[in-house]
Amino acid sequence: MLNNKKVQIMSKIALYEHGEGKETLKLNKYLKDDYTSVKLLSSLPLGILTALLITALAFCLDTDWPLKLYSSIGGTLAVIIYVGAFVVFVVLYCFFSAYMFKLKYDRHRGNLRRYGLDLKRLETIYSEEQNEQTDKFSK
């Protein structure tokens, strides 16, 4: 005889595993800080590329501003300002990325907790059925 509760839980688990759970179950291998570090290192080149593209776009909009700054405050100081702004942008990008990856991890961990509870309920149902079968055979 079919146990409807068991079928419902198994369906819910299967939908999760084949849907949004694909990515979430991969996340289960990592601790929060490890996950954040791995994702941050993989997004760092994008942050650097973004900073370079913003610089190129600003230069395309007004080609005179770098030369005006260079001539007004001096060459060394202008280079320090350019490099400093670049580094500040990349660092802010890293902080923002780390924050977003931690939020993503927390959201997925909540889904994993529900998944674990469903697995535990299913295990309980199986153990109850096993106990009923052993009780039938022992009588």
C-alpha positions as CSV (number, residue, x, y, z in Angstrom):
1,M,0.0,0.0,0.0
2,L,1.2,3.5,-0.8
3,N,1.9,6.0,1.9
4,N,0.8,9.4,0.6
5,K,2.9,11.3,3.1
6,K,6.0,9.4,1.9
7,V,5.1,10.1,-1.7
8,Q,4.6,13.8,-1.1
9,I,7.9,14.2,0.7
10,M,9.8,12.2,-1.9
11,S,8.3,14.3,-4.6
12,K,9.3,17.5,-2.8
13,I,12.8,16.2,-2.4
14,A,13.1,15.2,-6.0
15,L,11.8,18.6,-7.3
16,Y,14.3,20.3,-5.0
17,E,17.2,18.1,-6.1
18,H,16.5,18.6,-9.8
19,G,15.6,22.3,-9.6
20,E,17.2,24.9,-7.4
21,G,18.9,22.3,-5.3
22,K,21.5,21.5,-8.0
23,E,23.5,24.6,-7.0
24,T,22.6,24.5,-3.4
25,L,23.8,20.9,-2.9
26,K,27.2,21.9,-4.4
27,L,27.4,24.7,-1.8
28,N,27.0,22.1,1.0
29,K,30.6,21.2,0.5
30,Y,31.9,24.6,1.8
31,L,31.9,26.4,5.0
32,K,30.7,30.0,4.8
33,D,34.1,31.7,4.8
34,D,35.5,29.2,2.3
35,Y,32.6,29.6,0.0
36,T,32.9,33.4,0.2
37,S,36.7,33.3,-0.4
38,V,36.4,31.0,-3.4
39,K,33.7,33.1,-5.0
40,L,35.5,36.3,-4.2
41,L,38.7,35.1,-5.9
42,S,36.8,34.0,-8.9
43,S,35.1,37.4,-9.2
44,L,38.2,39.5,-8.6
45,P,39.3,39.5,-12.3
46,L,35.8,40.9,-13.1
47,G,36.3,43.7,-10.6
48,I,39.6,44.6,-12.1
49,L,38.1,44.5,-15.7
50,T,35.2,46.6,-14.6
51,A,37.6,49.2,-13.1
52,L,39.6,49.3,-16.3
53,L,36.4,49.7,-18.4
54,I,35.1,52.5,-16.2
55,T,38.5,54.3,-16.6
56,A,38.4,53.8,-20.4
57,L,34.8,55.1,-20.5
58,A,35.7,58.1,-18.5
59,F,38.6,58.8,-20.8
60,C,36.4,58.4,-23.9
61,L,33.9,60.9,-22.5
62,D,36.5,63.6,-21.8
63,T,39.9,62.9,-23.1
64,D,41.4,66.1,-21.6
65,W,40.8,65.4,-17.9
66,P,43.7,63.0,-17.4
67,L,46.1,65.4,-19.1
68,K,44.7,68.4,-17.2
69,L,45.1,66.6,-13.9
70,Y,48.6,65.5,-14.9
71,S,49.7,69.0,-15.8
72,S,48.0,70.8,-12.8
73,I,49.3,68.6,-9.9
74,G,52.3,67.0,-11.3
75,G,53.0,63.6,-12.9
76,T,53.8,61.5,-9.9
77,L,50.9,62.7,-7.9
78,A,48.5,62.2,-10.8
79,V,49.7,58.6,-11.2
80,I,49.3,58.0,-7.5
81,I,45.7,59.4,-7.6
82,Y,44.8,57.2,-10.7
83,V,46.3,54.1,-9.1
84,G,44.7,54.9,-5.7
85,A,41.3,55.4,-7.2
86,F,41.7,52.1,-9.1
87,V,42.7,50.2,-5.9
88,V,39.8,51.8,-3.9
89,F,37.3,50.8,-6.6
90,V,38.6,47.2,-6.6
91,V,38.6,47.0,-2.8
92,L,35.0,48.3,-2.6
93,Y,34.0,45.8,-5.3
94,C,35.5,43.0,-3.3
95,F,33.7,44.1,-0.1
96,F,30.4,44.3,-1.9
97,S,31.0,40.9,-3.6
98,A,31.9,39.3,-0.3
99,Y,28.7,40.7,1.3
100,M,26.6,39.4,-1.6
101,F,28.1,36.0,-1.5
102,K,27.6,35.7,2.2
103,L,23.9,36.6,1.7
104,K,23.6,34.0,-1.0
105,Y,25.2,31.4,1.2
106,D,22.8,32.2,4.1
107,R,19.8,32.0,1.8
108,H,20.9,28.6,0.4
109,R,21.7,27.2,3.8
110,G,18.1,27.9,4.8
111,N,16.9,25.8,1.8
112,L,19.4,23.1,2.8
113,R,18.0,23.0,6.3
114,R,14.5,22.4,4.9
115,Y,15.9,19.8,2.6
116,G,17.5,18.0,5.6
117,L,14.3,18.2,7.6
118,D,12.4,16.5,4.7
119,L,15.1,13.8,4.5
120,K,14.8,13.3,8.2
121,R,11.0,13.0,8.0
122,L,11.3,10.5,5.2
123,E,13.8,8.5,7.3
124,T,11.3,8.5,10.2
125,I,8.6,7.2,7.9
126,Y,10.8,4.4,6.6
127,S,11.9,3.4,10.1
128,E,8.2,3.3,11.2
129,E,7.3,1.1,8.3
130,Q,10.3,-1.1,9.1
131,N,9.2,-1.4,12.7
132,E,5.6,-2.3,11.6
133,Q,7.0,-5.0,9.2
134,T,9.2,-6.5,11.9
135,D,6.2,-6.5,14.4
136,K,4.1,-8.3,11.8
137,F,6.7,-11.0,11.2
138,S,7.5,-11.4,14.9
139,K,3.9,-12.2,15.8
